């Protein structure tokens, strides 16, 4: 079995969040604001903005129209049944099987899912949290089928997006849209609320073409046991659950993951990552070539269309 080469780069002078350089993990304070907008800039109330500031996430039970959710559910099944999708570069296959784990860049390959990612209610919240216009940094489906859907280990998205994609600042937000019920038992998203205020620098140099393995099973860019234990001791764990249509926004640096799914109940979610147009990627801080564009947008920073005064009432 061939292994990718390991690449150790020197810490750049402009790297405010170095990781994967030192022989020991470290935890340092966050250096960027959490909320960049204000009440009145969008649909979120002052109390909702404060909750996000403190906890790093917000959840909504009935944010989107049921017809839109049904259309997306049908699209998920169509993509899963398409053999060509399984062969695409954007597809990630579960370790040890031929089952789909993820499909990336779905806002480009699917009209139905593009409309979901550009839904005015979602974009309005992202714009308010990030303080202005946003573009889509990443989109994907995470399939977690019944019985054998594998875990996603604890990680901070920002650590990877910073090190491997060159995103300079913590000014992104992820949105998870449940297209099946997310229950306490079928591997729901788990978060450590408050962990977004700390940056955990990881141990282990970044291999060449790391994404090819990390999207299936991440072993580099994950926090050490001691740092995780301290975060959970200080903040606990939250696991937002709900029926199809449940939406959770979570901050780019909040520590999160999910267990495997050994129930018969599938757990399939669409994720879309909104980035501020003022936070475009630079050269990756690991010194390697950038990951493919379908994983981390590096070419099209066109703001997501958003009609004026379209954010409507408070979620």
C-alpha positions as CSV (number, residue, x, y, z in Angstrom):
1,X,0.0,0.0,0.0
2,X,1.4,3.4,-1.0
3,X,1.2,6.3,1.4
4,X,1.2,10.0,0.5
5,X,4.3,12.0,1.2
6,X,4.3,14.0,4.4
7,X,5.0,17.7,4.0
8,X,6.2,20.0,6.8
9,X,6.1,23.7,6.0
10,X,7.6,26.5,8.1
11,X,5.1,28.7,9.9
12,X,4.3,31.8,7.8
13,X,4.6,35.2,9.3
14,X,1.0,36.0,8.4
15,X,-0.3,32.8,9.9
16,X,-2.5,33.8,12.9
17,X,-3.7,30.2,13.4
18,X,-0.7,27.9,12.9
19,X,-1.5,24.2,13.1
20,X,0.2,20.8,12.3
21,X,3.7,22.3,12.9
22,X,4.5,21.6,16.5
23,X,5.1,18.3,18.3
24,X,2.5,19.1,20.9
25,X,-1.1,20.3,20.6
26,X,-1.9,23.8,21.8
27,X,-5.1,25.7,22.6
28,X,-5.2,29.5,22.0
29,X,-7.9,32.1,22.2
30,X,-9.9,33.0,19.1
31,X,-8.7,36.2,17.4
32,X,-11.7,37.0,15.2
33,X,-15.3,38.2,16.0
34,X,-18.0,35.6,16.1
35,X,-20.9,37.8,14.9
36,X,-20.1,40.4,12.3
37,X,-23.6,41.8,11.7
38,X,-26.1,43.4,14.0
39,X,-29.8,43.2,14.9
40,X,-31.6,44.9,12.0
41,X,-29.2,43.5,9.4
42,X,-31.3,40.4,9.0
43,X,-34.0,38.2,10.6
44,X,-32.1,37.2,13.7
45,X,-33.1,38.9,17.0
46,X,-30.6,40.3,19.5
47,X,-31.2,37.2,21.7
48,X,-30.5,34.8,18.8
49,X,-27.3,36.7,17.9
50,X,-26.2,36.5,21.5
51,X,-26.9,32.8,21.7
52,X,-24.8,32.3,18.5
53,X,-22.1,34.5,20.0
54,X,-21.9,32.4,23.2
55,X,-22.6,28.9,21.8
56,X,-21.5,28.9,18.2
57,X,-24.8,27.5,16.7
58,X,-28.5,28.2,16.1
59,X,-31.2,25.7,15.3
60,X,-34.6,26.1,13.7
61,X,-37.4,23.5,13.4
62,X,-39.5,24.9,10.5
63,X,-37.5,27.4,8.5
64,X,-38.1,26.1,5.0
65,X,-41.2,25.3,3.0
66,X,-42.2,21.5,3.2
67,X,-42.5,21.4,-0.6
68,X,-38.9,22.5,-1.0
69,X,-37.8,19.8,1.5
70,X,-39.7,17.1,-0.4
71,X,-38.1,18.2,-3.7
72,X,-34.7,17.9,-2.1
73,X,-35.5,14.4,-0.7
74,X,-36.4,13.2,-4.1
75,X,-33.1,14.7,-5.5
76,X,-31.1,12.9,-2.8
77,X,-32.5,9.6,-3.9
78,X,-32.0,10.4,-7.6
79,X,-28.3,11.1,-7.0
80,X,-27.9,8.0,-4.9
81,X,-29.4,5.8,-7.6
82,X,-27.2,7.4,-10.4
83,X,-24.2,5.2,-11.1
84,X,-22.4,8.1,-12.8
85,X,-22.5,10.1,-9.5
86,X,-20.6,7.3,-7.7
87,X,-17.8,7.6,-10.3
88,X,-17.5,11.4,-10.1
89,X,-14.5,13.1,-8.5
90,X,-17.0,14.9,-6.2
91,X,-18.3,11.6,-4.7
92,X,-16.8,10.2,-1.5
93,X,-17.3,6.5,-0.8
94,X,-17.6,5.0,2.7
95,X,-14.5,3.1,3.9
96,X,-14.9,-0.6,3.4
97,X,-17.9,-0.4,1.1
98,X,-19.3,1.1,-2.1
99,X,-21.9,3.2,-0.3
100,X,-22.0,6.9,-0.9
101,X,-20.6,8.9,2.0
102,X,-20.7,12.4,0.5
103,X,-21.2,14.3,-2.7
104,X,-19.5,17.7,-3.0
105,X,-20.4,20.8,-5.0
106,X,-24.1,19.9,-5.2
107,X,-25.0,23.6,-5.7
108,X,-23.3,23.3,-9.1
109,X,-24.5,19.8,-10.2
110,X,-28.1,20.0,-9.1
111,X,-30.6,22.7,-9.8
112,X,-32.8,21.6,-6.9
113,X,-29.9,21.8,-4.4
114,X,-28.6,25.1,-5.9
115,X,-32.0,26.6,-5.1
116,X,-31.8,25.2,-1.6
117,X,-28.3,26.7,-1.0
118,X,-29.5,30.0,-2.4
119,X,-32.7,30.1,-0.4
120,X,-33.3,33.7,0.8
121,X,-34.0,32.6,4.4
122,X,-30.7,30.8,4.6
123,X,-28.7,33.5,2.9
124,X,-30.3,36.2,5.1
125,X,-29.1,34.5,8.2
126,X,-25.6,33.9,6.8
127,X,-25.3,37.5,5.7
128,X,-26.3,38.8,9.1
129,X,-23.9,36.5,10.9
130,X,-21.0,37.3,8.6
131,X,-21.7,41.0,8.2
132,X,-22.3,41.4,4.4
133,X,-22.3,39.6,1.1
134,X,-21.4,35.9,1.0
135,X,-20.5,33.3,-1.6
136,X,-20.6,29.5,-1.3
137,X,-17.3,28.1,-0.2
138,X,-18.5,24.5,-0.2
139,X,-21.7,22.4,-0.5
140,X,-22.2,18.7,0.0
141,X,-24.6,15.9,0.8
142,X,-23.6,13.7,3.7
143,X,-25.4,10.4,3.4
144,X,-25.3,8.3,6.6
145,X,-27.2,5.2,5.7
146,X,-28.9,2.9,8.2
147,X,-26.8,0.1,9.8
148,X,-23.4,1.1,8.4
149,X,-23.2,4.9,8.1
150,X,-19.7,5.8,9.4
151,X,-18.7,8.4,12.0
152,X,-17.3,11.9,11.3
153,X,-14.7,12.4,14.0
154,X,-14.4,15.6,16.1
155,X,-12.8,18.5,14.2
156,X,-12.9,22.2,13.6
157,X,-13.7,23.0,10.0
158,X,-11.7,26.1,10.2
159,X,-8.5,24.3,11.1
160,X,-8.7,22.4,7.8
161,X,-10.0,25.3,5.7
162,X,-7.2,27.5,7.1
163,X,-4.3,25.0,6.8
164,X,-5.3,23.2,3.5
165,X,-7.4,25.9,1.7
166,X,-5.8,29.2,2.9
167,X,-8.9,30.7,4.4
168,X,-7.3,33.5,6.5
169,X,-10.0,34.3,9.1
170,X,-12.9,32.8,11.1
171,X,-15.6,34.4,9.0
172,X,-17.5,31.4,7.6
173,X,-20.7,29.7,8.8
174,X,-22.0,26.3,7.9
175,X,-25.7,25.4,7.5
176,X,-26.9,21.8,7.9
177,X,-30.4,21.1,6.5
178,X,-31.9,17.8,7.6
179,X,-33.5,15.8,4.8
180,X,-34.3,12.9,7.1
181,X,-35.2,12.9,10.7
182,X,-32.1,13.5,12.9
183,X,-32.7,11.5,16.1
184,X,-30.5,11.1,19.2
185,X,-29.8,7.5,17.9
186,X,-28.9,7.7,14.2
187,X,-25.7,9.8,14.4
188,X,-26.8,13.4,14.6
189,X,-24.5,16.4,14.4
190,X,-22.8,16.9,17.8
191,X,-21.3,20.2,18.8
192,X,-19.3,21.5,21.8
193,X,-21.0,24.8,22.4
194,X,-18.5,27.5,23.3
195,X,-15.5,25.7,21.8
196,X,-15.5,28.2,18.9
197,X,-13.8,30.7,21.2
198,X,-10.7,28.5,21.4
199,X,-8.4,27.4,18.6
200,X,-7.0,23.9,18.9
201,X,-3.7,23.5,16.9
202,X,-3.3,19.9,15.8
203,X,-0.3,17.6,15.7
204,X,0.8,15.8,12.5
205,X,2.1,17.3,9.2
206,X,-0.2,17.4,6.3
207,X,0.3,14.6,3.7
208,X,0.2,15.4,-0.1
209,X,-3.3,15.1,-1.5
210,X,-4.6,14.6,2.0
211,X,-8.2,15.2,1.0
212,X,-8.4,11.8,-0.8
213,X,-8.2,10.0,2.6
214,X,-9.4,12.7,5.0
215,X,-12.9,12.9,3.4
216,X,-13.3,9.2,4.0
217,X,-11.6,8.9,7.4
218,X,-9.9,12.0,8.9
219,X,-6.7,11.3,10.9
220,X,-4.7,14.5,10.4
221,X,-6.2,17.7,11.5
222,X,-8.1,16.2,14.4
223,X,-7.7,17.4,18.0
224,X,-5.8,15.5,20.6
225,X,-7.7,13.6,23.4
226,X,-6.6,16.0,26.2
227,X,-7.8,19.1,24.3
228,X,-11.1,17.4,23.5
229,X,-11.6,16.3,27.1
230,X,-11.0,19.8,28.4
231,X,-13.4,21.3,25.9
232,X,-16.2,18.9,26.9
233,X,-15.4,19.4,30.6
234,X,-15.8,23.1,30.2
235,X,-18.7,23.3,27.7
236,X,-20.5,19.9,27.4
237,X,-22.0,18.5,24.2
238,X,-25.1,19.6,22.3
239,X,-26.8,17.5,19.6
240,X,-29.5,19.4,17.8
241,X,-32.2,17.0,16.5
242,X,-35.4,17.3,14.6
243,X,-37.5,16.1,11.7
244,X,-36.8,16.6,8.0
245,X,-36.5,20.3,7.4
246,X,-34.6,21.0,10.7
247,X,-31.8,23.6,10.1
248,X,-28.7,24.2,12.2
249,X,-26.2,27.0,11.5
250,X,-22.9,26.5,13.2
251,X,-19.7,28.6,13.4
252,X,-16.7,27.6,11.4
253,X,-14.5,26.9,14.4
254,X,-16.9,25.1,16.7
255,X,-15.7,21.6,17.5
256,X,-18.2,19.1,16.1
257,X,-18.6,15.5,14.8
258,X,-21.1,12.7,14.7
259,X,-21.3,9.0,15.7
260,X,-21.8,6.1,13.3
261,X,-25.3,5.0,12.5
262,X,-26.2,1.5,13.5
263,X,-29.9,2.1,13.4
264,X,-32.1,1.2,10.4
265,X,-32.9,5.0,10.1
266,X,-30.8,6.9,7.5
267,X,-29.5,10.3,8.4
268,X,-29.0,12.5,5.3
269,X,-28.2,16.2,5.5
270,X,-27.2,18.9,3.0
271,X,-24.4,21.2,4.2
272,X,-23.7,24.6,2.7
273,X,-20.8,26.7,3.8
274,X,-21.1,30.5,3.3
275,X,-18.0,32.6,3.4
276,X,-17.7,36.4,3.5
277,X,-16.6,37.9,0.2
278,X,-13.9,39.7,2.2
279,X,-12.4,36.4,3.5
280,X,-11.3,34.8,0.2
281,X,-8.7,32.0,0.3
282,X,-5.0,32.6,-0.1
283,X,-2.2,30.1,-0.6
284,X,-2.7,27.1,1.8
285,X,-0.9,27.6,5.1
286,X,0.5,24.1,4.9
287,X,2.6,25.0,1.9
288,X,0.9,22.4,-0.4
289,X,-1.1,22.8,-3.5
290,X,-4.8,23.8,-2.9
291,X,-7.5,21.2,-2.6
292,X,-9.8,20.8,-5.7
293,X,-12.2,23.6,-6.4
294,X,-15.2,21.3,-5.7
295,X,-14.1,21.0,-2.1
296,X,-13.0,24.6,-1.5
297,X,-14.1,27.4,-3.9
298,X,-11.1,29.3,-5.3
299,X,-12.4,30.7,-8.6
300,X,-16.0,32.0,-8.3
301,X,-16.6,34.6,-5.5
302,X,-19.8,35.9,-6.9
303,X,-22.1,36.9,-4.0
304,X,-25.1,34.7,-3.6
305,X,-28.1,36.6,-5.2
306,X,-30.1,38.3,-2.5
307,X,-33.0,40.6,-3.2
308,X,-33.2,43.7,-1.0
309,X,-35.6,43.4,1.9
310,X,-36.2,39.7,1.3
311,X,-35.2,38.3,4.7
312,X,-38.7,38.5,6.0
313,X,-39.7,37.8,9.6
314,X,-37.7,36.4,12.4
315,X,-37.2,32.6,12.2
